[in-house]
Amino acid sequence: MSRKGLRTVVRDNGLGIFFAAVFLACLVAQSFAGWQALNSQQATDGLGQLSWWRYVVSTDFAVDVTENWQSEFLQFWVYLMVTVWLVQRGSPESKKPEEVGHESDEDQQVREHAGKDSPRPARAGGVRLWAYSHSLALVMGLFFVLSWTAQSVAGWASYDEERLRNLQDPVSWSAYLGHPDFWSRTLQNWQSEMLAVGTMAVLAVFLRHRGSSQSKPVGASHEATGVDS
């Protein structure tokens, strides 16, 4: 690939590349910070030190990572679902009030209204069209379920390790799912995600950030909703 072609690829995929790089950098930084914090606690408890790799494959690191992943995927899944039917007048994050619902085939450019460059499933019908019409929410929901399950299993293993160190009997996975330790970890992430998304949707009615696709044009009316300018 030529240098010009590479620059074009980077430009056209800048958001994905940026967030992938920041994600990996934060994940690595988190692993080192968590490793130091755990070894500090180990020293306080009179226990041996763990290597960095031993910490990375431990349940402590797994639960810290997955409890954040599941809340992020939940955030996007909930937002996808509720914005079909709920609106916030004046927000660029919302549809127009008159567009509430799944909208017509013409508005969604499906079946006979599909264009030449429309994805193939948009021209189909039945289950294939239904699945593609909801594919983003289905995948986000699946990611949420998988990461939530991973968090529950990792949290359960970590919780039982702590109980064994305290000479207490371990609990079953199903019992841990009803334990305050699990729901404390889960709900502290859920509430923060709902706060962040709700705040963005409402503040974007009145505030602007010039040039951002998540903001209305600086001079747009507070009443302008969705893609209105």
C-alpha positions as CSV (number, residue, x, y, z in Angstrom):
1,M,0.0,0.0,0.0
2,S,1.3,3.4,-0.9
3,R,1.9,6.1,1.6
4,K,-1.0,8.1,0.2
5,G,-3.2,5.0,0.4
6,L,-2.2,4.4,4.0
7,R,-3.0,8.0,4.9
8,T,-6.4,7.6,3.4
9,V,-7.1,4.5,5.4
10,V,-6.0,6.2,8.6
11,R,-8.1,9.3,7.8
12,D,-11.2,7.3,6.9
13,N,-10.9,5.1,10.0
14,G,-9.6,7.6,12.4
15,L,-12.2,7.2,15.1
16,G,-11.8,3.4,15.3
17,I,-8.0,3.6,15.3
18,F,-7.9,6.3,17.9
19,F,-10.3,4.5,20.3
20,A,-8.6,1.2,19.8
21,A,-5.2,2.7,20.6
22,V,-6.5,4.5,23.7
23,F,-8.3,1.4,24.8
24,L,-5.2,-0.7,24.6
25,A,-3.0,1.9,26.3
26,C,-5.5,2.3,29.2
27,L,-5.9,-1.5,29.5
28,V,-2.1,-1.9,29.8
29,A,-1.8,1.0,32.3
30,Q,-4.7,-0.5,34.3
31,S,-2.9,-3.8,34.5
32,F,0.2,-2.2,35.9
33,A,-1.7,0.0,38.4
34,G,-3.8,-2.9,39.5
35,W,-0.8,-5.1,39.9
36,Q,1.0,-2.6,42.1
37,A,-2.1,-2.0,44.2
38,L,-2.6,-5.8,44.7
39,N,1.0,-6.4,45.7
40,S,0.7,-3.5,48.1
41,Q,-2.3,-5.2,49.7
42,Q,-0.5,-8.5,49.6
43,A,2.5,-7.0,51.5
44,T,0.1,-5.5,54.1
45,D,-1.5,-8.9,54.6
46,G,1.9,-10.6,54.9
47,L,1.4,-12.5,51.6
48,G,3.8,-13.1,48.7
49,Q,4.2,-10.8,45.7
50,L,2.7,-11.7,42.3
51,S,4.4,-11.2,39.0
52,W,2.7,-8.9,36.5
53,W,1.7,-11.8,34.3
54,R,0.2,-13.7,37.2
55,Y,-1.9,-10.7,38.0
56,V,-3.1,-10.2,34.4
57,V,-4.5,-13.8,34.3
58,S,-5.9,-13.5,37.8
59,T,-9.6,-13.2,38.7
60,D,-8.9,-9.8,40.3
61,F,-7.9,-8.3,37.0
62,A,-10.6,-10.1,35.1
63,V,-13.4,-8.8,37.3
64,D,-12.0,-5.2,37.3
65,V,-12.0,-5.2,33.5
66,T,-15.3,-7.0,32.7
67,E,-17.4,-5.1,35.2
68,N,-16.7,-2.0,33.2
69,W,-17.1,-3.7,29.8
70,Q,-20.6,-5.0,30.7
71,S,-21.8,-1.6,31.8
72,E,-20.6,0.1,28.6
73,F,-22.3,-2.4,26.3
74,L,-25.4,-2.1,28.5
75,Q,-25.3,1.7,28.0
76,F,-25.3,1.4,24.2
77,W,-27.9,-1.4,24.1
78,V,-30.3,0.6,26.3
79,Y,-29.7,3.7,24.3
80,L,-30.4,2.0,21.0
81,M,-33.6,0.5,22.3
82,V,-35.1,3.5,24.1
83,T,-34.3,6.0,21.3
84,V,-36.7,4.2,19.0
85,W,-39.6,5.4,21.2
86,L,-38.3,8.2,23.4
87,V,-37.2,11.6,22.3
88,Q,-35.5,14.7,23.7
89,R,-36.6,17.7,21.8
90,G,-33.7,19.9,20.8
91,S,-31.0,17.2,21.3
92,P,-28.8,16.0,18.4
93,E,-28.8,12.6,20.2
94,S,-32.6,12.2,19.6
95,K,-34.9,11.7,16.6
96,K,-37.6,14.3,15.9
97,P,-40.8,13.8,17.9
98,E,-42.8,13.0,14.8
99,E,-40.4,10.1,13.9
100,V,-41.1,8.0,17.0
101,G,-41.3,4.3,16.3
102,H,-39.7,2.0,13.8
103,E,-40.5,4.4,10.9
104,S,-41.8,3.4,7.4
105,D,-40.0,1.2,4.9
106,E,-39.5,4.3,2.7
107,D,-37.8,6.2,5.6
108,Q,-35.6,3.2,6.4
109,Q,-34.8,2.5,2.7
110,V,-35.7,-1.1,2.8
111,R,-37.4,-3.6,0.5
112,E,-38.5,-1.8,-2.7
113,H,-37.2,1.5,-1.3
114,A,-33.6,0.3,-1.0
115,G,-31.0,2.1,-3.1
116,K,-28.4,0.7,-5.4
117,D,-25.7,0.9,-2.7
118,S,-28.0,-0.4,0.1
119,P,-26.7,-3.5,1.9
120,R,-28.2,-6.8,0.5
121,P,-30.3,-7.6,3.6
122,A,-32.1,-4.2,3.2
123,R,-33.6,-5.6,0.0
124,A,-34.7,-8.8,1.6
125,G,-37.8,-9.6,3.7
126,G,-38.9,-11.8,6.5
127,V,-36.4,-13.0,9.2
128,R,-33.4,-11.8,7.2
129,L,-34.5,-8.3,7.1
130,W,-35.7,-8.4,10.7
131,A,-32.3,-9.7,11.9
132,Y,-30.4,-7.0,9.9
133,S,-32.8,-4.3,11.0
134,H,-32.0,-5.1,14.7
135,S,-28.4,-6.4,14.2
136,L,-26.7,-3.5,16.1
137,A,-28.9,-3.9,19.2
138,L,-28.6,-7.7,19.0
139,V,-24.8,-7.7,18.9
140,M,-24.5,-5.0,21.6
141,G,-27.0,-7.1,23.7
142,L,-24.9,-10.2,23.1
143,F,-21.7,-8.4,24.1
144,F,-23.4,-7.2,27.3
145,V,-24.6,-10.7,28.2
146,L,-21.2,-12.2,27.6
147,S,-19.3,-9.6,29.5
148,W,-21.8,-9.6,32.4
149,T,-21.4,-13.4,32.6
150,A,-17.6,-13.1,32.5
151,Q,-17.8,-10.5,35.3
152,S,-20.1,-12.7,37.4
153,V,-17.8,-15.8,37.0
154,A,-14.6,-13.8,37.7
155,G,-16.2,-11.9,40.6
156,W,-17.5,-15.2,42.1
157,A,-14.0,-16.8,41.8
158,S,-12.4,-13.7,43.4
159,Y,-15.0,-13.6,46.2
160,D,-14.4,-17.3,47.0
161,E,-10.7,-16.8,47.1
162,E,-11.2,-14.1,49.6
163,R,-13.5,-16.3,51.7
164,L,-11.0,-19.2,51.6
165,R,-8.2,-16.9,52.8
166,N,-10.5,-16.0,55.7
167,L,-11.1,-19.7,56.4
168,Q,-14.8,-19.4,55.3
169,D,-16.7,-21.8,53.0
170,P,-17.0,-20.9,49.4
171,V,-20.4,-20.1,47.8
172,S,-21.9,-21.3,44.6
173,W,-22.1,-19.1,41.5
174,S,-25.9,-18.9,41.8
175,A,-25.6,-17.8,45.4
176,Y,-23.0,-15.2,44.4
177,L,-25.4,-13.7,41.9
178,G,-27.7,-12.8,44.7
179,H,-24.9,-11.4,46.9
180,P,-24.5,-7.7,47.7
181,D,-20.8,-7.9,46.6
182,F,-21.9,-8.7,43.0
183,W,-24.6,-6.1,42.8
184,S,-22.6,-3.4,44.4
185,R,-19.9,-3.9,41.7
186,T,-22.6,-4.0,39.0
187,L,-24.9,-1.2,40.0
188,Q,-22.1,1.3,40.6
189,N,-21.2,1.0,36.9
190,W,-24.8,1.0,35.7
191,Q,-25.8,4.2,37.4
192,S,-22.7,6.0,36.2
193,E,-23.4,5.0,32.6
194,M,-27.0,6.1,32.7
195,L,-26.0,9.4,34.3
196,A,-23.4,10.1,31.5
197,V,-25.7,9.3,28.6
198,G,-28.7,11.2,30.0
199,T,-26.5,14.2,30.8
200,M,-25.1,14.2,27.2
201,A,-28.6,14.0,25.7
202,V,-30.0,16.9,27.7
203,L,-26.9,19.2,27.7
204,A,-26.6,18.9,24.0
205,V,-29.9,20.7,23.6
206,F,-28.4,23.9,25.0
207,L,-24.6,23.5,24.6
208,R,-22.4,23.1,21.5
209,H,-19.0,21.9,20.4
210,R,-18.1,23.3,17.1
211,G,-17.3,20.8,14.4
212,S,-18.4,17.7,16.3
213,S,-20.9,15.2,14.9
214,Q,-22.4,14.9,18.4
215,S,-23.3,18.6,18.5
216,K,-25.6,20.8,16.6
217,P,-24.2,23.7,14.6
218,V,-23.3,26.5,16.9
219,G,-26.0,28.8,15.5
220,A,-28.8,26.1,15.5
221,S,-31.9,26.7,17.5
222,H,-32.3,25.0,20.8
223,E,-35.5,23.5,19.3
224,A,-33.6,21.8,16.4
225,T,-33.7,18.1,17.0
226,G,-31.7,15.2,15.6
227,V,-29.9,16.2,12.3
228,D,-31.7,19.5,12.1
229,S,-29.5,22.6,11.6
